[in-house]
């Protein structure tokens, strides 16, 4: 478990407020042992917002029940992984009764790799239920460091098409000039006070559009892993996200 202080959560909410993403009426189904569920609860406390929770097991049984609850309460904000958005909108197509997304001001993608095809799917299919395309947004963070980056509400999401051959052969994400491509969704801009670098295996900082490891510095970083002697942070307070990946797969 990532040990997060009250200060970590408070700073994360400061970052979100500065980005203009403090929306009343969020509708969430994540379990409360998940960092996303916990932060949603605390956001309501810090910012005095109304939050609506759908029991996770009800979402698992019928993903469209999340969208129906949004309609019932006039929800303005909803966040989930690409896979959850896909499941919800596909379930809604099968049984569209009672679904109205016209009150949504921010439909956020996060929690796993963002799939541009699902962004397109939600923009297209969601329009049937009143979802405005400009409401789609993306964010990047992790349990170890909350709220690293996010798109500005209302600006939409930039999709980059990079040359797949160059990505594989030279680890460069350069714009495609023809041939096979990979579509990559932007996670927006860094939160207030967040620093981020891309480095090679030796720790040398890389240039623009070079693929490497993400290292991040923020006041919202964890203090360490619960019960682990190694905090996972450098003496200067940077967190290397590859450590998170190694820790996760060793746990699995």
C-alpha positions as CSV (number, residue, x, y, z in Angstrom):
1,X,0.0,0.0,0.0
2,X,1.1,3.5,-0.8
3,X,1.3,5.7,2.4
4,X,-0.3,9.0,1.6
5,X,-0.6,11.8,4.1
6,X,-3.5,14.2,4.6
7,X,-1.2,16.8,3.0
8,X,-0.9,14.7,-0.1
9,X,-4.7,14.6,-0.6
10,X,-5.1,18.3,0.3
11,X,-2.4,19.3,-2.2
12,X,-4.0,17.2,-4.9
13,X,-7.3,19.0,-4.4
14,X,-5.4,22.4,-4.6
15,X,-4.0,21.2,-8.0
16,X,-7.5,20.2,-9.2
17,X,-9.0,23.4,-8.1
18,X,-6.3,25.4,-9.9
19,X,-7.1,23.4,-13.1
20,X,-10.8,24.3,-12.8
21,X,-11.9,20.7,-12.3
22,X,-13.8,21.1,-9.0
23,X,-17.3,20.1,-10.2
24,X,-20.2,19.5,-8.0
25,X,-22.3,16.4,-8.5
26,X,-19.7,13.7,-9.3
27,X,-21.0,10.2,-9.8
28,X,-18.6,7.4,-8.9
29,X,-18.7,3.6,-8.6
30,X,-15.0,2.8,-7.7
31,X,-14.6,0.9,-4.4
32,X,-13.6,2.9,-1.4
33,X,-10.4,1.0,-1.0
34,X,-9.2,2.3,-4.4
35,X,-7.3,5.6,-4.5
36,X,-9.9,7.0,-6.9
37,X,-12.7,6.1,-4.5
38,X,-10.9,7.5,-1.5
39,X,-9.9,10.7,-3.2
40,X,-13.5,11.3,-4.4
41,X,-14.7,11.1,-0.8
42,X,-12.1,13.5,0.4
43,X,-12.7,15.9,-2.5
44,X,-16.3,16.3,-1.3
45,X,-15.0,17.1,2.1
46,X,-12.2,19.5,1.0
47,X,-14.3,21.4,-1.6
48,X,-17.8,21.0,-0.1
49,X,-19.1,19.1,-3.1
50,X,-21.9,16.7,-3.5
51,X,-20.9,13.2,-4.6
52,X,-23.0,10.2,-5.5
53,X,-21.8,6.6,-5.1
54,X,-23.1,3.6,-7.0
55,X,-22.1,0.3,-5.2
56,X,-19.3,-1.3,-7.3
57,X,-21.1,-4.6,-7.5
58,X,-24.1,-2.9,-9.2
59,X,-21.8,-1.4,-11.8
60,X,-20.2,-4.9,-12.4
61,X,-23.7,-6.4,-12.8
62,X,-25.0,-3.6,-15.2
63,X,-22.4,-1.0,-16.3
64,X,-25.3,1.2,-17.7
65,X,-26.7,1.6,-14.1
66,X,-23.8,4.1,-13.6
67,X,-25.2,6.2,-16.5
68,X,-28.7,5.9,-15.3
69,X,-27.7,7.2,-11.9
70,X,-26.1,10.2,-13.6
71,X,-29.4,11.0,-15.2
72,X,-31.3,10.5,-12.0
73,X,-29.2,12.9,-9.9
74,X,-28.2,15.3,-12.7
75,X,-24.5,14.4,-12.3
76,X,-22.0,16.8,-13.7
77,X,-18.7,14.8,-13.5
78,X,-17.8,11.1,-14.0
79,X,-14.4,9.4,-14.2
80,X,-13.4,5.8,-15.2
81,X,-10.9,3.7,-17.1
82,X,-11.3,3.2,-20.9
83,X,-12.6,-0.3,-20.4
84,X,-15.3,0.9,-18.0
85,X,-16.5,3.6,-20.3
86,X,-16.6,1.1,-23.2
87,X,-18.7,-1.3,-21.1
88,X,-21.0,1.4,-19.9
89,X,-21.8,2.9,-23.3
90,X,-22.2,-0.5,-24.9
91,X,-24.6,-1.6,-22.2
92,X,-26.5,1.7,-22.6
93,X,-26.9,1.0,-26.4
94,X,-28.5,-2.3,-25.6
95,X,-30.9,-0.8,-23.0
96,X,-31.0,3.0,-23.5
97,X,-34.1,3.7,-21.3
98,X,-33.5,6.2,-18.5
99,X,-30.1,7.4,-19.7
100,X,-29.5,11.2,-20.2
101,X,-25.9,12.5,-20.1
102,X,-26.7,16.1,-21.0
103,X,-25.8,17.3,-17.5
104,X,-22.2,16.0,-17.7
105,X,-19.6,18.7,-17.8
106,X,-16.6,16.5,-17.5
107,X,-16.2,12.8,-18.6
108,X,-12.7,11.9,-17.5
109,X,-10.6,9.0,-18.7
110,X,-7.9,7.8,-16.4
111,X,-6.8,4.7,-14.2
112,X,-5.4,2.7,-17.1
113,X,-3.9,3.4,-20.6
114,X,-6.3,5.7,-22.4
115,X,-7.7,4.1,-25.5
116,X,-8.3,6.7,-28.3
117,X,-10.8,4.4,-29.9
118,X,-12.9,4.4,-26.7
119,X,-12.7,8.2,-26.7
120,X,-14.1,8.2,-30.2
121,X,-16.7,5.7,-29.2
122,X,-18.0,7.8,-26.3
123,X,-18.0,11.0,-28.3
124,X,-20.0,9.3,-31.1
125,X,-22.4,7.1,-29.1
126,X,-22.6,9.4,-26.1
127,X,-24.1,12.1,-28.4
128,X,-27.2,10.0,-28.6
129,X,-27.7,10.5,-24.9
130,X,-26.9,14.2,-24.9
131,X,-23.2,14.1,-24.0
132,X,-21.3,17.1,-25.4
133,X,-18.0,16.2,-27.1
134,X,-16.1,19.0,-25.4
135,X,-16.7,17.3,-22.0
136,X,-14.2,14.5,-22.6
137,X,-11.0,14.8,-20.7
138,X,-8.0,12.7,-19.6
139,X,-5.8,12.5,-16.6
140,X,-2.7,10.7,-15.3
141,X,-1.8,9.7,-11.8
142,X,-1.2,6.7,-9.6
143,X,-1.7,5.7,-6.0
144,X,1.9,6.8,-5.3
145,X,1.4,10.3,-6.7
146,X,-2.1,11.7,-7.1
147,X,-3.1,14.1,-9.8
148,X,0.1,14.3,-12.0
149,X,-1.5,15.7,-15.1
150,X,-4.9,16.4,-16.6
151,X,-6.6,18.1,-19.5
152,X,-8.3,21.5,-19.0
153,X,-12.1,21.1,-18.8
154,X,-13.7,22.1,-22.1
155,X,-10.6,21.9,-24.2
156,X,-11.1,18.3,-25.3
157,X,-8.3,15.7,-25.8
158,X,-5.5,15.9,-28.3
159,X,-4.8,12.6,-30.2
160,X,-1.3,12.2,-31.6
161,X,-0.6,9.7,-34.4
162,X,3.0,8.5,-34.2
163,X,5.1,6.4,-36.6
164,X,4.8,2.8,-35.3
165,X,8.0,1.6,-37.0
166,X,10.0,4.4,-35.4
167,X,8.4,3.8,-32.0
168,X,9.4,0.1,-32.1
169,X,12.8,0.4,-33.7
170,X,14.2,3.7,-32.2
171,X,11.9,4.4,-29.3
172,X,10.9,7.8,-30.7
173,X,7.3,9.0,-30.8
174,X,7.6,11.1,-34.0
175,X,4.5,12.2,-36.0
176,X,3.6,9.8,-38.7
177,X,4.4,10.6,-42.3
178,X,2.7,7.5,-43.7
179,X,2.7,3.8,-43.0
180,X,1.6,2.1,-39.8
181,X,0.7,4.4,-36.9
182,X,-0.2,4.3,-33.2
183,X,-2.7,6.7,-31.8
184,X,-1.8,8.2,-28.4
185,X,-4.1,10.3,-26.2
186,X,-2.6,13.3,-24.4
187,X,-3.0,13.4,-20.6
188,X,-3.0,17.2,-20.7
189,X,-0.7,19.4,-18.7
190,X,1.1,19.0,-15.3
191,X,-0.7,19.9,-12.1
192,X,0.5,22.9,-10.1
193,X,3.8,22.2,-8.4
194,X,4.3,18.9,-10.3
195,X,7.6,18.2,-12.1
196,X,8.1,15.3,-14.6
197,X,11.0,14.0,-16.5
198,X,11.5,11.2,-19.0
199,X,14.8,9.4,-18.5
200,X,16.8,6.5,-19.9
201,X,17.9,3.4,-17.9
202,X,20.9,5.4,-16.6
203,X,18.8,8.2,-15.4
204,X,19.8,10.7,-18.1
205,X,17.0,13.0,-19.1
206,X,15.7,12.4,-22.6
207,X,14.5,15.0,-25.2
208,X,11.1,15.6,-26.6
209,X,9.3,12.6,-28.2
210,X,11.9,10.0,-26.9
211,X,10.5,7.0,-25.0
212,X,11.8,6.3,-21.5
213,X,10.8,6.0,-17.9
214,X,8.6,8.6,-16.2
215,X,10.0,10.1,-13.0
216,X,7.9,12.6,-11.0
217,X,8.3,15.1,-8.2
218,X,5.3,16.5,-6.3
219,X,4.1,17.6,-2.9
220,X,1.3,15.0,-3.3
221,X,3.8,12.0,-3.5
222,X,3.5,9.2,-1.1
223,X,6.0,8.9,1.8
224,X,6.7,5.3,0.9
225,X,5.2,1.8,0.7
226,X,3.6,0.5,3.9
227,X,5.9,-1.9,5.7
228,X,8.7,-1.5,3.2
229,X,12.1,-0.1,4.2
230,X,12.8,1.4,0.8
231,X,10.5,4.4,0.4
232,X,10.8,4.2,-3.4
233,X,11.9,7.9,-3.5
234,X,15.3,9.4,-4.3
235,X,17.0,11.6,-1.7
236,X,15.8,14.6,-3.7
237,X,12.2,13.3,-3.5
238,X,11.7,11.9,-7.0
239,X,9.6,8.8,-7.7
240,X,10.5,6.5,-10.6
241,X,7.4,4.9,-11.9
242,X,9.2,1.8,-13.1
243,X,9.5,0.9,-9.4
244,X,5.7,0.9,-9.2
245,X,5.6,-1.5,-12.2
246,X,8.1,-3.9,-10.7
247,X,6.3,-3.8,-7.3
248,X,3.0,-4.5,-8.9
249,X,4.1,-7.5,-10.9
250,X,6.1,-8.9,-8.0
251,X,2.9,-8.7,-6.0
252,X,0.9,-10.4,-8.7
